[in-house]
Amino acid sequence: MVAWIDGSARRRQADARRPARLRRMIVAPEEVRRRPVGVFDSGVGGLTVLHELLVRLPHEDYVYMADSARLPYGERRPEELQAYALEVAEELLLRGIKLLVVACNSATAAALPALQERLAQTTLGVEALGVVQPAAVQAVAATRRGRVGVLGTPATVATGAYAAAIAATDPFVEVVPVACGDLALRIEAETIDTDLVSAVRGYCAPLREAGVDTVILGCTHYPLVKPIIQRMLGPDVAIITSGAPLARQVEHVLGTRGLDRRDQEEGAYGFLCTGDPAAFERQGTRFLQLPLGPVERVALVPVHGERLVGSPA
């Protein structure tokens, strides 16, 4: 069982006390609204997204899945990432989630359409949201000269997902992508030294040469070194992280679908991982900026075309 943090046993009573007019506005049954939001990444980077969700939607419950046994995702092939994402989705559906948040740029870029297609086949009707589109929309709004840079993993950059999302928002915005090699692993190693600073300087150099005025951090690990990136780019360059705009999109989707909790009690959050729970717990607090509590280790089952939980027979 997932270990939960700061849960409340009074949500049902609190909802019952709401005026009848407001209760009639609720679309989904209470049992569905009480389900957690599922969030996943290959490791601890997605905790920067979970942090924004916990701050913006503190009354919701969350279950976070780290596929840390197969870290890093940033160097995987698209077909591998699709298979991994479907396996993670299966596990989170078994945990009764009401919404799936892909808090990984590489998985979003390579697997979000496949996830959405498969989840649409389930009787649960769970939607999947990713980090790319919300960040792209915010970057287009922020750029003054129509020139946006993207720092991302090789897998994310190779898909062209950010260029496509930005073009769909505004085709006149130029995109300058830079693949950042092992930067995510360097950050996960928890060592901020001159080698890390030199690596960031090298990745930022093409963006400075291109004269971008806005840069998307296209990996959920990168916000941990945002001060270094800002120093290398200069104070006038706007830096876009995906956590806050994605949290706003989650809020919108839950609200418009009638899936949001209507009480204001503090929610619960729990953690699963496929790798070493002790290592995840040790690293995770730095990324989440909140206590983690116990982490449950799970073994994922390959999907290989089998139907997802809740799919019609």
Secondary structure, 3 states (H helix, E strand, C coil): CCCCECCCCCHHHHHHCCCHHHHHCCCCCHHHHCCCEEEEECCCCCHHHHHHHHHHCCCCCEEEEECHHHCCHHHCCHHHHHHHHHHHHHHHHHCCCCEEEECCHHHHHHHHHHHHHHHCCCCCCCEEEECHHHHHHHHHHHCCCCEEEEEECHHHHHHCHHHHHHHHHCCCCEEEEEECCCHHHHHHCCCCCHHHHHHHHHHHHHHHHHCCCEEEEECCCHHHHHHHHHHHHCCCCEEECCHHHHHHHHHHHHHHCCCCCCCCCCCCEEEEECCCHHHHHHHHHHHHCCCCCCEEECCCCCCCCCCCCCCCC
